[in-house]
Amino acid sequence: MGSEIIIVPVMFLSIFGIFYLFLNTRNKERLALIEKGVDANIFFSNSTSGVPIWKIIVINLACLMIGIGTGILLALVADNMFKIENGPIYPSFIFICAGLGLLAGFKIAKNLE
């Protein structure tokens, strides 16, 4: 009965702890670099390649969805051909083709830059 009361604060505290740790570490790194005399412009460098980030996200999501669809189709074909009973054929084909789709999306996005 008491576990419901504990879960919500633990979730919020863990999210707060992650953000606090990230911001605190970033601040300490920047202060250490400034103390050493390193130019602070490295934090504000604009390293974009001219390709908007939304195009890269759309390409990766499209390749992921194409890979998942291909994995389902190949699993269905293999299931009908080999008559496998309750095997791990569907998840394995889906994950393999999704990974190949993400790899293809990475290659396409890399070529855009």
MMTF fields as JSON, N, C-alpha, C and O atoms, coordinates in Angstrom:
{
  "mmtfVersion": "1.0.0",
  "mmtfProducer": "UNKNOWN",
  "numBonds": 451,
  "numAtoms": 452,
  "numGroups": 113,
  "numChains": 1,
  "numModels": 1,
  "chainsPerModel": [1],
  "groupsPerChain": [113],
  "chainIdList": ["A"],
  "bondAtomList": [4, 2, 8, 6, 12, 10, 16, 14, 20, 18, 24, 22, 28, 26, 32, 30, 36, 34, 40, 38, 44, 42, 48, 46, 52, 50, 56, 54, 60, 58, 64, 62, 68, 66, 72, 70, 76, 74, 80, 78, 84, 82, 88, 86, 92, 90, 96, 94, 100, 98, 104, 102, 108, 106, 112, 110, 116, 114, 120, 118, 124, 122, 128, 126, 132, 130, 136, 134, 140, 138, 144, 142, 148, 146, 152, 150, 156, 154, 160, 158, 164, 162, 168, 166, 172, 170, 176, 174, 180, 178, 184, 182, 188, 186, 192, 190, 196, 194, 200, 198, 204, 202, 208, 206, 212, 210, 216, 214, 220, 218, 224, 222, 228, 226, 232, 230, 236, 234, 240, 238, 244, 242, 248, 246, 252, 250, 256, 254, 260, 258, 264, 262, 268, 266, 272, 270, 276, 274, 280, 278, 284, 282, 288, 286, 292, 290, 296, 294, 300, 298, 304, 302, 308, 306, 312, 310, 316, 314, 320, 318, 324, 322, 328, 326, 332, 330, 336, 334, 340, 338, 344, 342, 348, 346, 352, 350, 356, 354, 360, 358, 364, 362, 368, 366, 372, 370, 376, 374, 380, 378, 384, 382, 388, 386, 392, 390, 396, 394, 400, 398, 404, 402, 408, 406, 412, 410, 416, 414, 420, 418, 424, 422, 428, 426, 432, 430, 436, 434, 440, 438, 444, 442, 448, 446],
  "bondOrderList": [1, 1, 1, 1, 1, 1, 1, 1, 1, 1, 1, 1, 1, 1, 1, 1, 1, 1, 1, 1, 1, 1, 1, 1, 1, 1, 1, 1, 1, 1, 1, 1, 1, 1, 1, 1, 1, 1, 1, 1, 1, 1, 1, 1, 1, 1, 1, 1, 1, 1, 1, 1, 1, 1, 1, 1, 1, 1, 1, 1, 1, 1, 1, 1, 1, 1, 1, 1, 1, 1, 1, 1, 1, 1, 1, 1, 1, 1, 1, 1, 1, 1, 1, 1, 1, 1, 1, 1, 1, 1, 1, 1, 1, 1, 1, 1, 1, 1, 1, 1, 1, 1, 1, 1, 1, 1, 1, 1, 1, 1, 1, 1],
  "groupList": [{"groupName": "MET", "atomNameList": ["N", "CA", "C", "O"], "elementList": ["N", "C", "C", "O"], "formalChargeList": [0, 0, 0, 0], "bondAtomList": [1, 0, 2, 1, 3, 2], "bondOrderList": [1, 1, 2], "singleLetterCode": "M", "chemCompType": "L-PEPTIDE LINKING"}, {"groupName": "GLY", "atomNameList": ["N", "CA", "C", "O"], "elementList": ["N", "C", "C", "O"], "formalChargeList": [0, 0, 0, 0], "bondAtomList": [1, 0, 2, 1, 3, 2], "bondOrderList": [1, 1, 2], "singleLetterCode": "G", "chemCompType": "PEPTIDE LINKING"}, {"groupName": "SER", "atomNameList": ["N", "CA", "C", "O"], "elementList": ["N", "C", "C", "O"], "formalChargeList": [0, 0, 0, 0], "bondAtomList": [1, 0, 2, 1, 3, 2], "bondOrderList": [1, 1, 2], "singleLetterCode": "S", "chemCompType": "L-PEPTIDE LINKING"}, {"groupName": "GLU", "atomNameList": ["N", "CA", "C", "O"], "elementList": ["N", "C", "C", "O"], "formalChargeList": [0, 0, 0, 0], "bondAtomList": [1, 0, 2, 1, 3, 2], "bondOrderList": [1, 1, 2], "singleLetterCode": "E", "chemCompType": "L-PEPTIDE LINKING"}, {"groupName": "ILE", "atomNameList": ["N", "CA", "C", "O"], "elementList": ["N", "C", "C", "O"], "formalChargeList": [0, 0, 0, 0], "bondAtomList": [1, 0, 2, 1, 3, 2], "bondOrderList": [1, 1, 2], "singleLetterCode": "I", "chemCompType": "L-PEPTIDE LINKING"}, {"groupName": "VAL", "atomNameList": ["N", "CA", "C", "O"], "elementList": ["N", "C", "C", "O"], "formalChargeList": [0, 0, 0, 0], "bondAtomList": [1, 0, 2, 1, 3, 2], "bondOrderList": [1, 1, 2], "singleLetterCode": "V", "chemCompType": "L-PEPTIDE LINKING"}, {"groupName": "PRO", "atomNameList": ["N", "CA", "C", "O"], "elementList": ["N", "C", "C", "O"], "formalChargeList": [0, 0, 0, 0], "bondAtomList": [1, 0, 2, 1, 3, 2], "bondOrderList": [1, 1, 2], "singleLetterCode": "P", "chemCompType": "L-PEPTIDE LINKING"}, {"groupName": "PHE", "atomNameList": ["N", "CA", "C", "O"], "elementList": ["N", "C", "C", "O"], "formalChargeList": [0, 0, 0, 0], "bondAtomList": [1, 0, 2, 1, 3, 2], "bondOrderList": [1, 1, 2], "singleLetterCode": "F", "chemCompType": "L-PEPTIDE LINKING"}, {"groupName": "LEU", "atomNameList": ["N", "CA", "C", "O"], "elementList": ["N", "C", "C", "O"], "formalChargeList": [0, 0, 0, 0], "bondAtomList": [1, 0, 2, 1, 3, 2], "bondOrderList": [1, 1, 2], "singleLetterCode": "L", "chemCompType": "L-PEPTIDE LINKING"}, {"groupName": "TYR", "atomNameList": ["N", "CA", "C", "O"], "elementList": ["N", "C", "C", "O"], "formalChargeList": [0, 0, 0, 0], "bondAtomList": [1, 0, 2, 1, 3, 2], "bondOrderList": [1, 1, 2], "singleLetterCode": "Y", "chemCompType": "L-PEPTIDE LINKING"}, {"groupName": "ASN", "atomNameList": ["N", "CA", "C", "O"], "elementList": ["N", "C", "C", "O"], "formalChargeList": [0, 0, 0, 0], "bondAtomList": [1, 0, 2, 1, 3, 2], "bondOrderList": [1, 1, 2], "singleLetterCode": "N", "chemCompType": "L-PEPTIDE LINKING"}, {"groupName": "THR", "atomNameList": ["N", "CA", "C", "O"], "elementList": ["N", "C", "C", "O"], "formalChargeList": [0, 0, 0, 0], "bondAtomList": [1, 0, 2, 1, 3, 2], "bondOrderList": [1, 1, 2], "singleLetterCode": "T", "chemCompType": "L-PEPTIDE LINKING"}, {"groupName": "ARG", "atomNameList": ["N", "CA", "C", "O"], "elementList": ["N", "C", "C", "O"], "formalChargeList": [0, 0, 0, 0], "bondAtomList": [1, 0, 2, 1, 3, 2], "bondOrderList": [1, 1, 2], "singleLetterCode": "R", "chemCompType": "L-PEPTIDE LINKING"}, {"groupName": "LYS", "atomNameList": ["N", "CA", "C", "O"], "elementList": ["N", "C", "C", "O"], "formalChargeList": [0, 0, 0, 0], "bondAtomList": [1, 0, 2, 1, 3, 2], "bondOrderList": [1, 1, 2], "singleLetterCode": "K", "chemCompType": "L-PEPTIDE LINKING"}, {"groupName": "ALA", "atomNameList": ["N", "CA", "C", "O"], "elementList": ["N", "C", "C", "O"], "formalChargeList": [0, 0, 0, 0], "bondAtomList": [1, 0, 2, 1, 3, 2], "bondOrderList": [1, 1, 2], "singleLetterCode": "A", "chemCompType": "L-PEPTIDE LINKING"}, {"groupName": "ASP", "atomNameList": ["N", "CA", "C", "O"], "elementList": ["N", "C", "C", "O"], "formalChargeList": [0, 0, 0, 0], "bondAtomList": [1, 0, 2, 1, 3, 2], "bondOrderList": [1, 1, 2], "singleLetterCode": "D", "chemCompType": "L-PEPTIDE LINKING"}, {"groupName": "TRP", "atomNameList": ["N", "CA", "C", "O"], "elementList": ["N", "C", "C", "O"], "formalChargeList": [0, 0, 0, 0], "bondAtomList": [1, 0, 2, 1, 3, 2], "bondOrderList": [1, 1, 2], "singleLetterCode": "W", "chemCompType": "L-PEPTIDE LINKING"}, {"groupName": "CYS", "atomNameList": ["N", "CA", "C", "O"], "elementList": ["N", "C", "C", "O"], "formalChargeList": [0, 0, 0, 0], "bondAtomList": [1, 0, 2, 1, 3, 2], "bondOrderList": [1, 1, 2], "singleLetterCode": "C", "chemCompType": "L-PEPTIDE LINKING"}],
  "groupTypeList": [0, 1, 2, 3, 4, 4, 4, 5, 6, 5, 0, 7, 8, 2, 4, 7, 1, 4, 7, 9, 8, 7, 8, 10, 11, 12, 10, 13, 3, 12, 8, 14, 8, 4, 3, 13, 1, 5, 15, 14, 10, 4, 7, 7, 2, 10, 2, 11, 2, 1, 5, 6, 4, 16, 13, 4, 4, 5, 4, 10, 8, 14, 17, 8, 0, 4, 1, 4, 1, 11, 1, 4, 8, 8, 14, 8, 5, 14, 15, 10, 0, 7, 13, 4, 3, 10, 1, 6, 4, 9, 6, 2, 7, 4, 7, 4, 17, 14, 1, 8, 1, 8, 8, 14, 1, 7, 13, 4, 14, 13, 10, 8, 3],
  "groupIdList": [1, 2, 3, 4, 5, 6, 7, 8, 9, 10, 11, 12, 13, 14, 15, 16, 17, 18, 19, 20, 21, 22, 23, 24, 25, 26, 27, 28, 29, 30, 31, 32, 33, 34, 35, 36, 37, 38, 39, 40, 41, 42, 43, 44, 45, 46, 47, 48, 49, 50, 51, 52, 53, 54, 55, 56, 57, 58, 59, 60, 61, 62, 63, 64, 65, 66, 67, 68, 69, 70, 71, 72, 73, 74, 75, 76, 77, 78, 79, 80, 81, 82, 83, 84, 85, 86, 87, 88, 89, 90, 91, 92, 93, 94, 95, 96, 97, 98, 99, 100, 101, 102, 103, 104, 105, 106, 107, 108, 109, 110, 111, 112, 113],
  "secStructList": [7, 6, 2, 2, 2, 2, 2, 2, 2, 2, 2, 2, 2, 2, 2, 2, 2, 2, 2, 2, 2, 2, 2, 2, 2, 2, 2, 2, 2, 2, 2, 2, 2, 2, 2, 2, 6, 7, 7, 4, 4, 4, 4, 4, 7, 7, 7, 7, 7, 1, 1, 7, 2, 2, 2, 2, 2, 2, 2, 2, 2, 2, 2, 2, 2, 2, 2, 2, 2, 2, 2, 2, 2, 2, 2, 2, 2, 2, 2, 2, 2, 2, 7, 7, 1, 1, 7, 6, 2, 2, 2, 2, 2, 2, 2, 2, 2, 2, 2, 2, 2, 2, 2, 2, 2, 2, 2, 2, 2, 2, 2, 2, 7],
  "xCoordList": [0.821, 0.0, 0.863, 0.498, 1.997, 2.833, 3.732, 4.333, 3.844, 4.752, 4.249, 5.054, 2.927, 2.395, 2.809, 2.991, 2.958, 3.317, 4.792, 5.18, 5.601, 7.046, 7.461, 8.449, 6.747, 7.172, 7.243, 8.234, 6.227, 6.18, 7.308, 7.992, 7.533, 8.66, 10.015, 10.911, 10.179, 11.445, 11.67, 12.794, 10.632, 10.766, 11.163, 12.082, 10.474, 10.796, 12.183, 12.904, 12.566, 13.9, 15.0, 16.063, 14.76, 15.783, 15.926, 17.042, 14.825, 14.905, 15.609, 16.463, 15.266, 15.926, 17.416, 18.24, 17.774, 19.173, 19.972, 21.122, 19.377, 20.07, 20.329, 21.441, 19.314, 19.507, 20.496, 21.319, 20.419, 21.351, 22.784, 23.7, 22.968, 24.308, 24.84, 26.015, 23.999, 24.414, 24.809, 25.873, 23.964, 24.254, 25.45, 26.262, 25.564, 26.671, 28.005, 28.993, 28.034, 29.262, 29.643, 30.819, 28.662, 28.946, 29.517, 30.444, 28.969, 29.458, 30.894, 31.721, 31.195, 32.552, 33.555, 34.672, 33.175, 34.065, 34.359, 35.504, 33.341, 33.538, 34.404, 35.272, 34.177, 35.0, 36.456, 37.359, 36.693, 38.062, 38.749, 39.932, 38.035, 38.619, 38.906, 39.925, 38.023, 38.231, 39.41, 40.172, 39.568, 40.712, 42.03, 43.04, 42.027, 43.253, 43.534, 44.612, 42.583, 42.783, 42.361, 42.72, 41.618, 41.14, 40.008, 39.214, 39.945, 38.914, 37.537, 37.337, 36.599, 35.263, 34.371, 33.222, 34.856, 34.035, 33.8, 32.956, 34.523, 34.292, 32.918, 32.408, 32.314, 30.988, 29.891, 28.784, 30.191, 29.174, 29.464, 28.932, 30.297, 30.628, 29.418, 28.696, 29.216, 28.107, 28.632, 29.197, 28.448, 28.994, 27.931, 28.07, 26.883, 25.859, 26.336, 27.094, 25.895, 26.359, 25.451, 25.705, 24.417, 23.49, 22.244, 21.26, 22.256, 21.092, 20.271, 20.792, 19.0, 18.176, 18.042, 17.994, 17.983, 17.932, 16.634, 16.613, 15.559, 14.301, 14.372, 13.711, 15.173, 15.311, 16.04, 15.683, 17.046, 17.79, 16.902, 16.949, 16.085, 15.173, 14.135, 13.831, 13.591, 12.581, 13.184, 12.552, 14.402, 15.054, 15.287, 15.02, 15.785, 16.037, 14.743, 14.701, 13.681, 12.406, 11.807, 11.236, 11.937, 11.414, 12.142, 11.517, 13.468, 14.232, 13.917, 13.89, 13.678, 13.306, 11.962, 11.819, 10.97, 9.65, 9.686, 9.008, 10.466, 10.619, 11.27, 10.87, 12.258, 12.916, 11.98, 12.004, 11.148, 10.196, 9.168, 8.841, 8.66, 7.7, 8.309, 7.666, 9.551, 10.244, 10.463, 10.327, 10.798, 10.996, 9.724, 9.762, 8.595, 7.32, 6.977, 6.516, 7.205, 6.913, 7.8, 7.313, 9.091, 10.001, 9.68, 9.789, 9.286, 8.92, 7.656, 7.548, 6.711, 5.486, 5.788, 5.262, 6.632, 7.01, 7.757, 7.472, 8.711, 9.48, 8.585, 8.769, 7.619, 6.708, 5.834, 5.575, 5.383, 4.544, 5.36, 4.85, 6.619, 7.443, 7.907, 7.857, 8.357, 8.977, 8.061, 8.434, 6.877, 5.884, 6.483, 6.382, 7.1, 7.706, 6.615, 5.851, 6.547, 5.534, 6.056, 6.986, 5.461, 5.755, 7.239, 7.721, 7.941, 9.361, 9.607, 8.68, 10.83, 11.168, 11.422, 12.237, 10.728, 11.021, 10.553, 11.255, 9.392, 8.896, 9.777, 10.213, 10.057, 10.921, 12.314, 12.889, 12.863, 14.218, 14.273, 15.173, 13.336, 13.317, 13.045, 13.652, 12.143, 11.821, 13.041, 13.356, 13.733, 14.898, 16.051, 16.742, 16.266, 17.349, 17.08, 17.962, 15.87, 15.551, 15.464, 15.808, 15.011, 14.994, 16.418, 16.694, 17.309, 18.715, 19.332, 20.09, 19.016, 19.511, 18.922, 19.602, 17.657, 17.036, 17.686, 17.897, 18.005, 18.698, 20.095, 20.554, 20.766, 22.083, 21.991, 22.826, 20.995, 20.795, 20.456, 20.94, 19.628, 19.305, 20.522, 20.665, 21.406, 22.65, 23.518, 24.07, 23.628, 24.445, 23.866, 24.615, 22.543, 21.902, 22.095, 22.407, 21.909, 22.081, 23.541, 23.817, 24.466, 25.88, 26.217, 27.049, 25.59, 25.815, 25.191, 25.652, 24.14, 23.545, 24.51, 24.542, 25.283, 26.241, 27.439, 28.379],
  "yCoordList": [-1.191, 0.0, 1.252, 2.252, 1.212, 2.397, 2.6, 3.665, 1.597, 1.729, 2.759, 3.368, 2.965, 3.963, 5.36, 6.228, 5.584, 6.907, 7.189, 8.349, 6.173, 6.349, 6.509, 7.189, 5.912, 5.879, 7.266, 7.587, 8.094, 9.414, 10.324, 10.927, 10.449, 11.3, 10.771, 11.559, 9.463, 8.896, 9.234, 9.545, 9.179, 9.544, 11.006, 11.327, 11.891, 13.308, 13.616, 14.428, 12.988, 13.215, 12.689, 13.301, 11.58, 11.062, 11.955, 12.179, 12.461, 13.394, 14.669, 15.174, 15.203, 16.394, 16.132, 16.989, 14.964, 14.631, 14.553, 14.99, 14.005, 13.915, 15.302, 15.591, 16.172, 17.529, 18.318, 19.061, 18.158, 18.871, 18.418, 19.238, 17.121, 16.593, 17.067, 17.416, 17.084, 17.551, 19.019, 19.387, 19.855, 21.288, 21.609, 22.469, 20.929, 21.177, 20.771, 21.496, 19.641, 19.179, 20.098, 20.416, 20.527, 21.428, 22.749, 23.298, 23.252, 24.505, 24.348, 25.236, 23.233, 23.007, 22.879, 23.388, 22.217, 22.096, 23.461, 23.762, 24.275, 25.599, 26.476, 27.199, 26.419, 27.209, 26.764, 27.598, 25.457, 24.957, 25.41, 25.749, 25.423, 25.883, 27.381, 27.831, 28.141, 29.582, 29.899, 30.827, 29.122, 29.343, 29.055, 29.695, 28.1, 27.781, 28.77, 28.742, 29.64, 30.644, 30.219, 30.872, 29.155, 28.685, 29.605, 30.08, 29.847, 30.717, 30.097, 28.911, 30.886, 30.387, 30.276, 29.852, 30.641, 30.563, 29.128, 28.892, 28.167, 26.776, 26.288, 25.31, 26.955, 26.554, 27.056, 26.518, 28.076, 28.694, 28.524, 29.272, 27.554, 27.369, 26.813, 25.963, 27.298, 26.852, 25.799, 26.134, 24.544, 23.457, 22.789, 21.618, 23.51, 22.914, 22.889, 23.756, 21.914, 21.72, 22.387, 22.287, 23.052, 23.671, 22.832, 23.334, 21.579, 20.717, 20.851, 20.623, 21.218, 21.342, 20.007, 18.949, 20.073, 18.849, 18.083, 16.859, 18.777, 18.074, 17.159, 16.121, 17.537, 16.672, 15.381, 14.307, 15.487, 14.298, 13.382, 12.162, 13.976, 13.173, 12.479, 11.305, 13.194, 12.601, 11.463, 10.42, 11.654, 10.595, 9.358, 8.238, 9.559, 8.417, 7.712, 6.482, 8.468, 7.836, 7.098, 6.019, 7.682, 7.012, 5.7, 4.682, 5.726, 4.483, 3.459, 2.259, 3.919, 3.004, 2.348, 1.135, 3.144, 2.588, 1.645, 0.618, 1.986, 1.09, -0.214, -1.288, -0.133, -1.336, -2.201, -3.425, -1.584, -2.355, -3.038, -4.208, -2.304, -2.911, -4.049, -5.078, -3.872, -4.938, -6.147, -7.287, -5.905, -7.002, -7.795, -9.023, -7.102, -7.798, -8.62, -9.757, -8.031, -8.747, -9.98, -11.051, -9.835, -10.98, -12.056, -13.246, -11.649, -12.63, -13.384, -14.589, -12.681, -13.335, -14.339, -15.452, -13.945, -14.853, -16.068, -17.201, -15.833, -16.952, -17.854, -19.071, -17.261, -18.054, -18.946, -20.097, -18.428, -19.234, -20.282, -21.358, -19.977, -20.939, -22.092, -23.252, -21.772, -22.79, -23.339, -24.286, -22.776, -23.247, -23.358, -24.4, -22.282, -22.269, -21.988, -21.033, -22.809, -22.668, -21.849, -22.266, -20.698, -19.843, -19.574, -19.524, -19.405, -19.107, -17.612, -16.811, -17.251, -15.833, -15.186, -14.27, -15.659, -15.184, -13.743, -12.963, -13.375, -12.013, -10.963, -10.025, -11.081, -10.058, -10.014, -8.936, -11.171, -11.168, -10.474, -9.67, -10.769, -10.105, -8.607, -7.796, -8.242, -6.827, -6.066, -4.993, -6.612, -5.91, -5.86, -4.845, -6.919, -6.923, -5.897, -5.115, -5.9, -4.955, -3.519, -2.591, -3.313, -1.962, -1.448, -0.28, -2.301, -1.902, -1.581, -0.618, -2.378, -2.083, -0.774, -0.014, -0.515, 0.742, 1.936, 2.968, 1.81, 2.909, 3.116, 4.251, 2.037, 2.159, 2.854, 3.699, 2.506, 3.173, 4.649, 5.5, 4.957, 6.354, 7.143, 8.309, 6.518, 7.181, 7.492, 8.585, 6.51, 6.722, 7.83, 8.652, 7.863, 8.899, 10.268, 11.235, 10.36, 11.645, 12.102, 13.299, 11.156, 11.503, 12.046, 12.945, 11.521, 12.008, 13.38, 14.125, 13.736, 15.066, 16.142, 17.237, 15.836, 16.803, 16.845, 17.596],
  "zCoordList": [0.0, 0.0, 0.0, -0.618, 0.681, 0.78, -0.418, -0.558, -1.296, -2.434, -3.445, -4.15, -3.528, -4.453, -4.049, -4.903, -2.773, -2.261, -2.51, -2.653, -2.564, -2.704, -4.172, -4.449, -5.101, -6.498, -7.119, -7.776, -6.934, -7.566, -7.07, -7.898, -5.757, -5.341, -5.793, -6.097, -5.842, -6.297, -7.765, -8.158, -8.575, -9.984, -10.138, -10.892, -9.426, -9.535, -8.992, -9.572, -7.902, -7.348, -8.265, -8.37, -8.916, -9.822, -11.06, -11.528, -11.588, -12.72, -12.295, -13.025, -11.121, -10.611, -10.403, -10.724, -9.874, -9.632, -10.928, -10.974, -11.969, -13.256, -13.814, -14.254, -13.804, -14.31, -13.464, -13.998, -12.143, -11.259, -11.516, -11.59, -11.648, -11.904, -13.251, -13.364, -14.259, -15.582, -15.555, -16.054, -14.977, -14.948, -14.057, -14.397, -12.927, -12.012, -12.648, -12.532, -13.305, -13.958, -15.106, -15.284, -15.884, -16.99, -16.483, -17.078, -15.394, -14.819, -14.321, -14.531, -13.668, -13.166, -14.32, -14.224, -15.387, -16.545, -17.148, -17.485, -17.281, -17.871, -16.972, -17.462, -15.665, -14.75, -14.792, -14.738, -14.888, -14.958, -16.243, -16.219, -17.356, -18.609, -18.577, -19.101, -17.974, -17.888, -16.977, -17.247, -15.885, -14.986, -15.682, -15.391, -16.596, -17.322, -18.439, -19.034, -18.732, -19.759, -21.144, -22.125, -21.248, -22.547, -23.003, -22.191, -24.302, -24.852, -24.628, -24.892, -24.147, -23.828, -25.051, -24.927, -26.219, -27.429, -27.882, -28.747, -27.32, -27.721, -27.281, -27.827, -26.301, -25.848, -26.771, -26.773, -27.548, -28.385, -29.867, -30.687, -30.226, -31.639, -32.368, -31.848, -33.553, -34.379, -35.348, -36.389, -35.01, -35.817, -36.678, -37.032, -37.017, -37.858, -39.3, -39.733, -40.015, -41.386, -42.406, -43.606, -41.969, -42.892, -43.113, -43.656, -42.712, -42.837, -41.557, -40.466, -41.677, -40.462, -39.746, -40.374, -38.429, -37.611, -37.866, -37.741, -38.218, -38.43, -39.648, -39.681, -40.656, -41.824, -41.464, -41.947, -40.628, -40.206, -39.375, -39.526, -38.488, -37.662, -38.536, -38.325, -39.511, -40.398, -41.213, -41.382, -41.72, -42.508, -41.644, -42.079, -40.416, -39.537, -39.151, -39.126, -38.848, -38.504, -39.699, -39.543, -40.891, -42.088, -42.338, -42.635, -42.217, -42.418, -41.336, -41.609, -40.106, -39.025, -39.308, -39.153, -39.724, -40.006, -41.213, -41.215, -42.231, -43.388, -42.945, -43.394, -42.077, -41.57, -40.753, -40.88, -39.908, -39.102, -40.002, -39.802, -40.992, -41.93, -42.713, -42.923, -43.15, -43.864, -42.958, -43.402, -41.697, -40.756, -40.515, -40.432, -40.403, -40.218, -41.46, -41.355, -42.635, -43.881, -44.043, -44.405, -43.78, -43.896, -42.862, -43.155, -41.658, -40.634, -41.035, -40.808, -41.626, -42.081, -43.19, -43.186, -44.133, -45.222, -44.668, -45.055, -43.764, -43.19, -42.342, -42.322, -41.643, -40.812, -41.684, -41.332, -42.804, -43.699, -44.445, -44.757, -44.731, -45.472, -44.585, -44.994, -43.376, -42.526, -41.448, -40.756, -41.287, -40.297, -38.891, -38.244, -38.433, -37.103, -36.071, -36.215, -35.046, -34.01, -32.832, -32.142, -32.611, -31.456, -31.268, -30.136, -32.322, -32.244, -32.154, -32.275, -31.947, -31.838, -33.193, -33.305, -34.215, -35.561, -35.768, -36.411, -35.243, -35.452, -34.769, -35.438, -33.469, -32.854, -33.46, -33.61, -33.811, -34.355, -35.712, -35.956, -36.586, -37.888, -37.742, -38.441, -36.846, -36.654, -36.151, -36.666, -35.147, -34.602, -35.6, -35.689, -36.338, -37.329, -38.42, -38.775, -38.948, -40.028, -39.518, -40.25, -38.273, -37.707, -37.537, -37.81, -37.094, -36.971, -38.313, -38.437, -39.321, -40.67, -41.196, -41.886, -40.867, -41.275, -40.602, -41.24, -39.318, -38.624, -39.187, -39.307, -39.529, -40.138, -41.493, -41.816, -42.275, -43.568, -43.371, -44.117, -42.37, -42.082, -41.659, -42.025, -40.886, -40.485, -41.7, -41.823, -42.596, -43.802, -44.679, -45.207, -44.839, -45.644, -45.013, -45.708, -43.678, -42.989, -43.04, -43.118, -42.996, -43.084, -44.46, -44.582, -45.488, -46.848, -47.072, -47.936, -46.303, -46.42, -45.963, -46.524, -44.961, -44.425, -45.319, -45.058]
}
